[in-house]
Amino acid sequence: MLTLTLKHRTQLKSPNTEEEREEEVILERPYRIYLNEEPVGSSMVLPTGLEEFGVGFLFAQGYFDNPTVFKEVRLCHEKGSIFVYADVEKIEGKDLIVTSGCGGTGKISREFLEKEFSPLAEWRMKLSEVREFILKVLKKSDLGLRTHCVHACGYWENGRLSLFYEDVGRHNAVDKVVGAILMGKASPKGAIYTTGRLTSDMVLKCARVGIPIVMSRTATSSLGLEIAKKAGITLICYARPERINIFNAPERIINDLV
Amino acid sequence: MLTLTLKHRTQLKSPNTEEEREEEVILERPYRIYLNEEPVGSSMVLPTGLEEFGVGFLFAQGYFDNPTVFKEVRLCHEKGSIFVYADVEKIEGKDLIVTSGCGGTGKISREFLEKEFSPLAEWRMKLSEVREFILKVLKKSDLGLRTHCVHACGYWENGRLSLFYEDVGRHNAVDKVVGAILMGKASPKGAIYTTGRLTSDMVLKCARVGIPIVMSRTATSSLGLEIAKKAGITLICYARPERINIFNAPERIINDLV
């Protein structure tokens, strides 16, 4: 079992006090991602859910668009390598935009900003489920509470929390969820919740994988909102157990708590 | 004057209420960065301090290491382009690591993780200055308060706040400060304060430009701490006006408030 944090002695200083303290620091480790044995990039990650991360990372960066092409993923922890195998012929340098994101895959292919999105899965979510979803994710985010350096991402389908991942980067955490969907561990007919901000690339990968409800504890940006509108995504910001703020397509949220 | 936010009508939903609300959403715009007329990358940014950003971005990504090579920067807002001119002969593809960062330049060259750092400028900071510095940055962070989608970065030298930038990405905000130093708008003999987390690449660029005191409102990661130790940087986390938590080299902070 890999230790995900390290202890570090710090010095707490205020005008009248000076004391030693022990802080817990999150592990950040570089991993190189290979597609069909060819290296395509490296990322700093929290080493959990690495298989899902590898798949989600390549999808987010546009190396494949169709989930059916995904075949297999293997890890080599010693060398810090993630090997993804997919049925793609050519591995091309993409016209990538480094995004404003807090995460490993803070890059999006320019082509996806212009592309049409496939229709989203048809389902509606009850406000009581939204509340339960948020509470479950926050309850599980123990590492985040201890280190203040981790983003959590949860996935809700069929009335339960089906996926939960954490990472130093908000993108990486979402990539792990998206990768899990691409690997068949969950269906796109659900809702995703992230503790990170919904900038353009965050919303874009959710739209591309077909998630109809995208939620964040915090804000969105102009381009994040634009992509949600174009894809018809229900975009929820400042999501709290007691109230949510719906930025687009509110009709998917049914108030069963009146 | 470019508008940096847009207004958006949202629906606030709680069990017993459903009301319309107007939220302010931050502008996120793609800019392409050119080095000597050659495109080297694109980034989603908040379009302020773009000249500094272009220079800081290229430096962070390892396109140049020596600040004296920098010559000129020009902008084209219509096309979303930043043209940086520097005295570098070859523009090479770098062995970049996409980092866990919340920002445009979430990439670092692998070579910098192994490199020795130049000695840091010799200076110490009073605890009263630390307090004033934090208060001044927080007071200026109006856009962040309004949109919840912006990171601020300030720079302190000669007893005053000399630089202040904001961006959707925490990296971008730091890149703007680092770029300003490289452009001669400030000297490295100072302290930097960011509202974002101090992951590896954040600390690395501060170390490379030679800033001796690096502060954050929030946490650091294992690799961020490692780089600070190697470079001899005074690393301060959870920095608040009333108290700071020093993770490395506390001797640079003098308590004049006892």
Chai-1 contact restraints between the chains, C-beta under 6 A:
chainA,res_idxA,chainB,res_idxB,connection_type,confidence,min_distance_angstrom,max_distance_angstrom,comment,restraint_id
A,L6,B,S222,contact,1.0,0.0,6.0,A-B,restraint_1
A,T10,B,N245,contact,1.0,0.0,6.0,A-B,restraint_2
A,T10,B,I246,contact,1.0,0.0,6.0,A-B,restraint_3
A,T10,B,F247,contact,1.0,0.0,6.0,A-B,restraint_4
A,Q11,B,I246,contact,1.0,0.0,6.0,A-B,restraint_5
A,Q11,B,P250,contact,1.0,0.0,6.0,A-B,restraint_6
A,L12,B,N245,contact,1.0,0.0,6.0,A-B,restraint_7
A,K13,B,I244,contact,1.0,0.0,6.0,A-B,restraint_8
A,S14,B,E242,contact,1.0,0.0,6.0,A-B,restraint_9
A,S14,B,R243,contact,1.0,0.0,6.0,A-B,restraint_10
A,P15,B,L257,contact,1.0,0.0,6.0,A-B,restraint_11
A,V25,B,S222,contact,1.0,0.0,6.0,A-B,restraint_12
A,V25,B,L225,contact,1.0,0.0,6.0,A-B,restraint_13
A,I26,B,S221,contact,1.0,0.0,6.0,A-B,restraint_14
A,L27,B,S222,contact,1.0,0.0,6.0,A-B,restraint_15
A,E28,B,S100,contact,1.0,0.0,6.0,A-B,restraint_16
A,E28,B,T199,contact,1.0,0.0,6.0,A-B,restraint_17
A,E28,B,S200,contact,1.0,0.0,6.0,A-B,restraint_18
A,E28,B,S221,contact,1.0,0.0,6.0,A-B,restraint_19
A,E28,B,S222,contact,1.0,0.0,6.0,A-B,restraint_20
A,E28,B,L223,contact,1.0,0.0,6.0,A-B,restraint_21
A,P30,B,I97,contact,1.0,0.0,6.0,A-B,restraint_22
A,G41,B,V98,contact,1.0,0.0,6.0,A-B,restraint_23
A,S42,B,I97,contact,1.0,0.0,6.0,A-B,restraint_24
A,S43,B,V98,contact,1.0,0.0,6.0,A-B,restraint_25
A,M44,B,T99,contact,1.0,0.0,6.0,A-B,restraint_26
A,M44,B,S100,contact,1.0,0.0,6.0,A-B,restraint_27
A,M44,B,S200,contact,1.0,0.0,6.0,A-B,restraint_28
A,I97,B,P30,contact,1.0,0.0,6.0,A-B,restraint_29
A,I97,B,S42,contact,1.0,0.0,6.0,A-B,restraint_30
A,V98,B,G41,contact,1.0,0.0,6.0,A-B,restraint_31
A,V98,B,S43,contact,1.0,0.0,6.0,A-B,restraint_32
A,V98,B,G104,contact,1.0,0.0,6.0,A-B,restraint_33
A,T99,B,M44,contact,1.0,0.0,6.0,A-B,restraint_34
A,S100,B,E28,contact,1.0,0.0,6.0,A-B,restraint_35
A,S100,B,M44,contact,1.0,0.0,6.0,A-B,restraint_36
A,S100,B,G104,contact,1.0,0.0,6.0,A-B,restraint_37
A,S100,B,V168,contact,1.0,0.0,6.0,A-B,restraint_38
A,S100,B,G169,contact,1.0,0.0,6.0,A-B,restraint_39
A,C102,B,C102,contact,1.0,0.0,6.0,A-B,restraint_40
A,G104,B,V98,contact,1.0,0.0,6.0,A-B,restraint_41
A,G104,B,S100,contact,1.0,0.0,6.0,A-B,restraint_42
A,G106,B,G106,contact,1.0,0.0,6.0,A-B,restraint_43
A,H148,B,T218,contact,1.0,0.0,6.0,A-B,restraint_44
A,H148,B,A219,contact,1.0,0.0,6.0,A-B,restraint_45
A,C149,B,R197,contact,1.0,0.0,6.0,A-B,restraint_46
A,C149,B,A219,contact,1.0,0.0,6.0,A-B,restraint_47
A,C149,B,S221,contact,1.0,0.0,6.0,A-B,restraint_48
A,V168,B,S100,contact,1.0,0.0,6.0,A-B,restraint_49
A,V168,B,S221,contact,1.0,0.0,6.0,A-B,restraint_50
A,G169,B,S100,contact,1.0,0.0,6.0,A-B,restraint_51
A,R197,B,C149,contact,1.0,0.0,6.0,A-B,restraint_52
A,T199,B,E28,contact,1.0,0.0,6.0,A-B,restraint_53
A,S200,B,E28,contact,1.0,0.0,6.0,A-B,restraint_54
A,S200,B,M44,contact,1.0,0.0,6.0,A-B,restraint_55
A,T218,B,H148,contact,1.0,0.0,6.0,A-B,restraint_56
A,A219,B,H148,contact,1.0,0.0,6.0,A-B,restraint_57
A,A219,B,C149,contact,1.0,0.0,6.0,A-B,restraint_58
A,S221,B,I26,contact,1.0,0.0,6.0,A-B,restraint_59
A,S221,B,E28,contact,1.0,0.0,6.0,A-B,restraint_60
A,S221,B,C149,contact,1.0,0.0,6.0,A-B,restraint_61
A,S221,B,V168,contact,1.0,0.0,6.0,A-B,restraint_62
A,S222,B,L6,contact,1.0,0.0,6.0,A-B,restraint_63
A,S222,B,V25,contact,1.0,0.0,6.0,A-B,restraint_64
A,S222,B,L27,contact,1.0,0.0,6.0,A-B,restraint_65
A,S222,B,E28,contact,1.0,0.0,6.0,A-B,restraint_66
A,L223,B,E28,contact,1.0,0.0,6.0,A-B,restraint_67
A,L225,B,V25,contact,1.0,0.0,6.0,A-B,restraint_68
A,E242,B,S14,contact,1.0,0.0,6.0,A-B,restraint_69
A,R243,B,S14,contact,1.0,0.0,6.0,A-B,restraint_70
A,I244,B,K13,contact,1.0,0.0,6.0,A-B,restraint_71
A,N245,B,T10,contact,1.0,0.0,6.0,A-B,restraint_72
A,N245,B,L12,contact,1.0,0.0,6.0,A-B,restraint_73
A,I246,B,T10,contact,1.0,0.0,6.0,A-B,restraint_74
A,I246,B,Q11,contact,1.0,0.0,6.0,A-B,restraint_75
A,F247,B,T10,contact,1.0,0.0,6.0,A-B,restraint_76
A,P250,B,Q11,contact,1.0,0.0,6.0,A-B,restraint_77
A,L257,B,P15,contact,1.0,0.0,6.0,A-B,restraint_78
